[in-house]
Amino acid sequence: MSAPEFVEGVLYKRDVVVRKCESRIDSDRKIKNPEEKRRYVDLIRNCPHEEIVFSPFGSGWGRSPLNPKCWLTKDGKPICDGPLNVSGKLREYRGY
């Protein structure tokens, strides 16, 4: 998912991010595993921060706004703590 609606380094309201990501999942038939992507968006939705910064890294999934690792707090810290486990596979959250 390219992210023309999000600009790197810009602060966004978490609820706006969630709405845009859900809309993209609903409208883009090319998204693989949409239910898994919804669970990632749920991690963003449930983070305790009302404002988050888009901070993509690398390429591919590392640049997707659906990826919780692409979102940081205003202080540059990960929005989620602990491992990401939405598909039954444990993925360590390293705070990229």
VENVENWO-V253958 format. One line per field, one symbol per residue. phi: phi as a letter, one per 40 degrees, with the letter a starting at -180 (. if undefined). burial: 1 if it has 24 or more other ideal C-beta (glycine too) atoms within 12 Angstrom, else 0. A space follows every 10 residues. Layout:
phi->???
burial->???
//
This chain:
phi->.cbccbbdgc cbcdccdccc cccccccbcc ccfdcccccc ccccdcccbc bbbcbcagbf dcbccccdcc bbcdcgbdcb bgccabbgbc bccbgc
burial->1010010000 0101001101 1101100000 1000001011 1011101010 0111110000 1001111111 1100000111 0001010000 001001
//
